[in-house]
Amino acid sequence: MTTPHDANALKRLAAARALDFVHDGMKLGLGTGSTADAFLELLADRMRDGLKITGTPTSERTRDKAKALGIPLSELDALAPLDLVIDGADEADHNLDLIKGGGGALLREKIVAASSPRMIVIADESKLVHRLGAFALPVEVIAFGHRTTAARIAAVAQALGYVQLTPQLRMKDGQPFRTDSGNVIYDCPFREIADTPSLAAALSVITGVVEHGLFVGMAWHLVLAGASGVRVIERKK
């Protein structure tokens, strides 16, 4: 059984390996979450040794942490196209398709990921799964009429064969959780996603849905840390 201490150590191992992909002068997309935080800390250490990069954050949380660490930042519109994006994931399959959004930053994470030809995902080995879906899929929706949008999500899921799906409104401190863009999130427990690209396409066209947490065909390398060390899985060409 992996303890929280062990999990943090694995995240730092994966983050350290991801630094091998970073070179002087790069424009980097900086991810959000605990694993991305570990990468930011190690990146700041490397910059104190002379590495020069400019980053763009995927959330206000990441912006604040990067500033505190002294990592130079610029807006995405000023930097794109980016050289590289480094981020974590809530789940990844062997095709390197992902579920992201547990931290609530999926919209900005996907915008940044789409602004680079290369996305490196860092995680501990528990995040690699045979099929996505055990982690409830976050779907970001406009706050106006969000319960009606959630009903549309459930209807689309049922049409695809997910007959028992009930989207759950994410809450924080007794109120609906709000993303950095002011939207709400429904967490959708698909349990096992049979056809990731088809589900991604179906969710994308639902009125009221801003973005979903399926990242299909975006990651090129998955850096996994486990008890036996760190391994890198590359997307099949």
N, C-alpha and C positions, 0 to 999 in steps of 0.2 A: 504494500500500500504506500503510495507516494504522499509524504507529508507536505504541508505548505512550504516548509523550509527547502525540502527537496525540489519542489516545483519551481521555486524562485531560483534555485541554483541551476536548474535545467534551462530556464528562460535566459539566464545570463550566458550559459554556454552557447545556446543557439544564437543569441545576439552577437556574441564575440565572433562566431564563425561568419555571420552576415557581414561583419566589417571587412572581410576579405574582398567583398565585391565593391567596396567604396574606394574611389581614387581621388587624388587631389583635383580640385576645381569642379567637382561634380555638383549638379543641381539635384537635390534629393527631396522626395516626398516622405514626410515623417509621419508614421502611423500613430494610432491611438490604442491604449490599453496597457496592461501590466508588462507584457513582453516588449512592446514598443518602448515603454519607459526604460526598461533595462538597456535597450539599444541606445537610447538617447544618452544615458549616463556613460556608457562605454565610448560613444562617439565623442562626447565632450572631453573625455580623457585623451583620446587620440588627437583631438584638435589642440589640446594643450601641448602635445608633442610636435605640432607643426602642420597637421592636416588642415587644408582649407576647403570648406564646402559652404554652400548656401542651401537652406532648407525651406520647405513650405509645409505648414502643419495641416493635419486633417481634422483638427478640433481645437476649441479654445483651451481645453485641458492640455493638449500637446503644445500649443503656443506658449502657455504659461510656463510649462516645465522647461521647454527649450530656452526660453528667455532667461530663466533662473540659472540655467547651466551655461549661459553665454554662447549658445549656438546662434549664428546669424540667420535671420529669417527674411523672407520676402514673400509678397503675395503671389499666388499661383499665376495670375495673368501676366506678371512680370517675368516669371521664370520659364513657363511652359514653352516648348516641350521639356520635360524633366529627363534626366539621365537614368534615374533609378528611383523606385519606391520601395521602402522597407516597412512592413507592417506585420501584425500578428493575425491570427484567425481563431474562430471558435471551433471550427471543424474544417478538415481538408480530406478529400478522397485521393485515390491513386491517380486520377486524371488531373489533379491539382485544381479542381474546382473547390470552392470554399463556401462556408457560411460565416458571415461577419455581421457585426452590429450589436454584440452583447454589451458593448460600452456605449451604444447609442449614437455612434458617429458614422454609420454606414453610408449616408448620402455623400458627405464630404470625402470619406475614404474612397468611394467609388469614383468620384470626380477626379481626385488626384491620381488614382491608379490608372484611369483612362488617359491621363496626360503623359504617360511614360511607356516606352516599348518594353520595359522590364520591371516586373514586380517580384520582389523576394519576400517570401513569407517565413516568419520565424515562429517556432512553437515547440512545446514539449511533445514527446511521442504519443501521449494520450489523445492528441487532437487528430491523429490520422485514423480515418475510419473507412470501412468497406463501402458504405453508402451514407451520404449525408442525411440529416434529419433528426437524429436523437437530440441534438441541440435545437431548441425551438427557433424557427426562422424569424428574424425580425423583419417587419415590413413597416416602413415609414409612410405615414399618411397625413394629408392635410387635416388640421384640427376641425375645420368646419364640416359637419355631417360625418364625423369619423365613424360613428357606429353604423351608419348606412354603408360606408366604404368597407367596414369589417364584414358586413353581411355579404357584400359582393365578393370579397376574398373567399369566404366560406363557400359561396355558390360555385365559384370557379374551381376551387379545390374539389368539391363534390363531383363536378363534371369530369375531373381528371381521375376520379376514383378514390379520393381521400374523403370518405364519407363521414368520418367522425371528427373532422377538424373543427375546433372552436378557437378562433383567434382571441387572445387575452390582451387586454389593454395594459400596457406597462405603467406601473404606478411608482411614485417616489414621494415619501413624506405625506401620504394620504391624498396626493393629487396626481393627475396624469403626468407622466414624465414628458418633458419637453426637450427636443433636440436643440442643438445650437441654431438651427434654422427655424425654430418655433413650432415644429410639427410634433405629432405624437407617434408612438410605436405600438404596433400589435405584434406580440410574439405568437407564432403559429406552430404548434406542435405536430409537424407532419410525421414524425417518428422515423420513417424511412422513405426517402424520395427515390422513386423508381426511375424517373427521367428528368434529370436536373435541367438541361436546356429547355425542354418543353414547359416545365413549371416556371422557369425564369421568364420565358416569353409570355406566358399567360398572365403572370402577375404584373408585368410591365405595362400592359394595356388597360388595366382596370382604372376607371375614372376615380380620382381621389388618391390613388397610390402615387407617392412621390418617387420612391425607390424601394427595392428589396435587398436583403442581405445575401443573395446568391451571386457570387463572383465567378462567372463562367468564362474560362479561357483567358483569364487575366494574369494569373500567377505563372511565372516561368521557372522558379526554383522554390523548393520547400526545404528549409533548414530545420531538421528535427533533432532535438537533444533527448537522449535517453540514458538508461543505466549503463549501456555499453558504449556510450560516446555520442558523437554528432555525425549525422549523415545528411547528404544533400541529394534530394530527388529532383531531377530535371524533367520538365514537361516533355512528353514524347512529341517529336516533330511530325 
